[in-house]
């Protein structure tokens, strides 16, 4: 016997979903989400979300790319096996810079995308919502608000009423 | 799908008529229409013209790879290289292909940072073009080394004598620049694809309900598994979108200095040497502008047939083509200015070798290449000053072909004319390509078209979620997005 995952409410317009999100936010729910076919401008504020910390992953990636590149070039050309080329110095930050610049960008890019995946807990190929057929239009033209049953404020009738305004359809999603 | 072309606008704005912009998606198409239209392209059977394009492209690619096989088994002597021109078509083609890629990154990254919303209709295809162009470019340096099995020497791995690569060489900088460029472009492109792959996955799930017969169901399941795997379980969650958009912005911010650096570093391959005609400080900005110019030429060459063959005129509108023409005009004019400035500096710099190299470029044995370059790159973009020409698709297509030709000749002129008459007149020569040079180059075009045609068959060629996001229906503060009608003041 499967148990309930949460309540799913379907809306036709981004404005209706945003109004519902504001009500859910003001009611103090914590385990809930809005699902939309594209990022809706202003939805983060409507959900009471903070700025995303992905930038820290990018920064760490870029920093390790730059320092790693400098250390690598110094080690290879000035420490481990020195070869004189055209009387140039064995190590100089100038000639090492183009490569380190590229490595900063390379590892910064990996940092951004890996940071995004870690923060989003992706990939996650099995999800209760992905089994729901109605939810399949989330990537098409419908907007959904989902409140999970394990939210401490969750109460089936009250939560349903909260989502009612503007909703086209409300149903329970099973785990 | 209630919105049709005869639909009267349901709202009025207070913006004066002359300041109103042409909408990015015409006829107020609904959100559903956008995904039906774009996903429909890969869900329908391949149109006949697709096969007519794909089969020759594939055959040409095969000939190209066969000629590379002949080169590897025989040696670089099968090419027209000889003293003093030791860099011939391989380097010309490498720089040309890499340059083409630059428009894709400009559209995906720089126009994103500049909040140019029109980029959403073209960025997916342009980024795909970038990736395939860089793949074609990467072939040439790898095969021009002669002993292809030693091509790993520039990687930071010690060779049999424990010697490391030597990072004082701009050729090594180039290895890092180009491989970073390819990797980051691929990451950026794939990240943009995630929500659209989820769209395809969800559509397949909905279609599965109406399928009969085990074969159709099996194919549907297999497609669901593949698209679903690469969609990473995307659910359109706003908590996900928040991190996603931040990461996308950061990738755009990283790709912008990247794209400017890649062709700068390619130009260092020339500028850091002592050869007259190469040793000039103007090269980095001049190469970057030329790269973007040639890339937009290629984007126009690809987009104009694509939008009419797939009937995408409402998403890739005349306005999009016009804006791309304007970028081509701007970068083309920078290139024309650079040609003039090179001559001025050659004269003003007072270096007789430098001055000779430039006189020889325009009036020496390769005068024909120089003047093909000037007519294609300096004269042809100037037609884009006229709106009549910018909105005439046939004229834009023809001019974009001239841009492609002109930019190939620019690289030919830079590489070959600077080398063929060096410091010792007894060393002078005249370089001509061989059949193998031509087959390898044409082969990479076949390879590019093969990859591109496969891309438009199997992946959404327009960023569905991004195009939806720039429509008024997507704006929760717009009446079409469901906002309550405000009382007008």
Boltz contact constraints between the chains, C-beta under 6 A:
constraints:
  - contact:
      token1: [A, 13]
      token2: [B, 481]
      max_distance: 6.0
  - contact:
      token1: [A, 13]
      token2: [B, 482]
      max_distance: 6.0
  - contact:
      token1: [A, 14]
      token2: [B, 476]
      max_distance: 6.0
  - contact:
      token1: [A, 14]
      token2: [B, 481]
      max_distance: 6.0
  - contact:
      token1: [A, 15]
      token2: [B, 476]
      max_distance: 6.0
  - contact:
      token1: [A, 15]
      token2: [B, 481]
      max_distance: 6.0
  - contact:
      token1: [A, 15]
      token2: [B, 482]
      max_distance: 6.0
  - contact:
      token1: [A, 15]
      token2: [B, 483]
      max_distance: 6.0
  - contact:
      token1: [A, 16]
      token2: [B, 482]
      max_distance: 6.0
  - contact:
      token1: [A, 18]
      token2: [B, 476]
      max_distance: 6.0
  - contact:
      token1: [A, 33]
      token2: [B, 237]
      max_distance: 6.0
  - contact:
      token1: [A, 33]
      token2: [B, 239]
      max_distance: 6.0
  - contact:
      token1: [A, 34]
      token2: [B, 238]
      max_distance: 6.0
  - contact:
      token1: [A, 35]
      token2: [B, 235]
      max_distance: 6.0
  - contact:
      token1: [A, 35]
      token2: [B, 236]
      max_distance: 6.0
  - contact:
      token1: [A, 35]
      token2: [B, 237]
      max_distance: 6.0
  - contact:
      token1: [A, 36]
      token2: [B, 236]
      max_distance: 6.0
  - contact:
      token1: [A, 37]
      token2: [B, 468]
      max_distance: 6.0
  - contact:
      token1: [A, 38]
      token2: [B, 465]
      max_distance: 6.0
  - contact:
      token1: [A, 38]
      token2: [B, 468]
      max_distance: 6.0
  - contact:
      token1: [A, 38]
      token2: [B, 469]
      max_distance: 6.0
  - contact:
      token1: [A, 38]
      token2: [B, 474]
      max_distance: 6.0
  - contact:
      token1: [A, 39]
      token2: [B, 241]
      max_distance: 6.0
  - contact:
      token1: [A, 39]
      token2: [B, 245]
      max_distance: 6.0
  - contact:
      token1: [A, 40]
      token2: [B, 476]
      max_distance: 6.0
  - contact:
      token1: [A, 43]
      token2: [B, 238]
      max_distance: 6.0
  - contact:
      token1: [A, 44]
      token2: [B, 242]
      max_distance: 6.0
  - contact:
      token1: [A, 49]
      token2: [B, 242]
      max_distance: 6.0
  - contact:
      token1: [A, 52]
      token2: [B, 242]
      max_distance: 6.0
  - contact:
      token1: [A, 52]
      token2: [B, 243]
      max_distance: 6.0
  - contact:
      token1: [A, 52]
      token2: [B, 246]
      max_distance: 6.0
  - contact:
      token1: [A, 54]
      token2: [B, 243]
      max_distance: 6.0
  - contact:
      token1: [A, 54]
      token2: [B, 246]
      max_distance: 6.0
  - contact:
      token1: [A, 54]
      token2: [B, 247]
      max_distance: 6.0
  - contact:
      token1: [A, 58]
      token2: [B, 250]
      max_distance: 6.0
  - contact:
      token1: [A, 73]
      token2: [B, 167]
      max_distance: 6.0
  - contact:
      token1: [A, 76]
      token2: [B, 164]
      max_distance: 6.0
  - contact:
      token1: [A, 77]
      token2: [B, 167]
      max_distance: 6.0
  - contact:
      token1: [A, 81]
      token2: [B, 163]
      max_distance: 6.0
  - contact:
      token1: [A, 81]
      token2: [B, 164]
      max_distance: 6.0
  - contact:
      token1: [A, 85]
      token2: [B, 166]
      max_distance: 6.0
  - contact:
      token1: [A, 85]
      token2: [B, 168]
      max_distance: 6.0
  - contact:
      token1: [A, 88]
      token2: [B, 168]
      max_distance: 6.0
  - contact:
      token1: [A, 95]
      token2: [B, 168]
      max_distance: 6.0
  - contact:
      token1: [A, 98]
      token2: [B, 173]
      max_distance: 6.0
  - contact:
      token1: [A, 98]
      token2: [B, 265]
      max_distance: 6.0
  - contact:
      token1: [A, 99]
      token2: [B, 173]
      max_distance: 6.0
  - contact:
      token1: [A, 99]
      token2: [B, 176]
      max_distance: 6.0
  - contact:
      token1: [A, 102]
      token2: [B, 176]
      max_distance: 6.0
  - contact:
      token1: [A, 102]
      token2: [B, 177]
      max_distance: 6.0
  - contact:
      token1: [A, 102]
      token2: [B, 180]
      max_distance: 6.0
  - contact:
      token1: [A, 105]
      token2: [B, 180]
      max_distance: 6.0
  - contact:
      token1: [A, 105]
      token2: [B, 254]
      max_distance: 6.0
  - contact:
      token1: [A, 105]
      token2: [B, 258]
      max_distance: 6.0
  - contact:
      token1: [A, 106]
      token2: [B, 180]
      max_distance: 6.0
  - contact:
      token1: [A, 108]
      token2: [B, 254]
      max_distance: 6.0
  - contact:
      token1: [A, 109]
      token2: [B, 184]
      max_distance: 6.0
  - contact:
      token1: [A, 109]
      token2: [B, 187]
      max_distance: 6.0
  - contact:
      token1: [A, 109]
      token2: [B, 251]
      max_distance: 6.0
  - contact:
      token1: [A, 109]
      token2: [B, 254]
      max_distance: 6.0
  - contact:
      token1: [A, 112]
      token2: [B, 247]
      max_distance: 6.0
  - contact:
      token1: [A, 112]
      token2: [B, 250]
      max_distance: 6.0
  - contact:
      token1: [A, 112]
      token2: [B, 251]
      max_distance: 6.0
  - contact:
      token1: [A, 113]
      token2: [B, 187]
      max_distance: 6.0
  - contact:
      token1: [A, 113]
      token2: [B, 191]
      max_distance: 6.0
  - contact:
      token1: [A, 116]
      token2: [B, 243]
      max_distance: 6.0
  - contact:
      token1: [A, 116]
      token2: [B, 244]
      max_distance: 6.0
  - contact:
      token1: [A, 116]
      token2: [B, 247]
      max_distance: 6.0
  - contact:
      token1: [A, 119]
      token2: [B, 243]
      max_distance: 6.0
  - contact:
      token1: [A, 120]
      token2: [B, 240]
      max_distance: 6.0
  - contact:
      token1: [A, 120]
      token2: [B, 243]
      max_distance: 6.0
  - contact:
      token1: [A, 122]
      token2: [B, 232]
      max_distance: 6.0
  - contact:
      token1: [A, 123]
      token2: [B, 232]
      max_distance: 6.0
  - contact:
      token1: [A, 123]
      token2: [B, 233]
      max_distance: 6.0
  - contact:
      token1: [A, 124]
      token2: [B, 233]
      max_distance: 6.0
  - contact:
      token1: [A, 125]
      token2: [B, 233]
      max_distance: 6.0
  - contact:
      token1: [A, 127]
      token2: [B, 233]
      max_distance: 6.0
  - contact:
      token1: [A, 129]
      token2: [B, 235]
      max_distance: 6.0
  - contact:
      token1: [A, 136]
      token2: [B, 202]
      max_distance: 6.0
  - contact:
      token1: [A, 136]
      token2: [B, 205]
      max_distance: 6.0
  - contact:
      token1: [A, 136]
      token2: [B, 206]
      max_distance: 6.0
  - contact:
      token1: [A, 138]
      token2: [B, 236]
      max_distance: 6.0
  - contact:
      token1: [A, 139]
      token2: [B, 198]
      max_distance: 6.0
  - contact:
      token1: [A, 139]
      token2: [B, 199]
      max_distance: 6.0
  - contact:
      token1: [A, 139]
      token2: [B, 202]
      max_distance: 6.0
  - contact:
      token1: [A, 139]
      token2: [B, 236]
      max_distance: 6.0
  - contact:
      token1: [A, 140]
      token2: [B, 32]
      max_distance: 6.0
  - contact:
      token1: [A, 140]
      token2: [B, 35]
      max_distance: 6.0
  - contact:
      token1: [A, 141]
      token2: [B, 31]
      max_distance: 6.0
  - contact:
      token1: [A, 141]
      token2: [B, 32]
      max_distance: 6.0
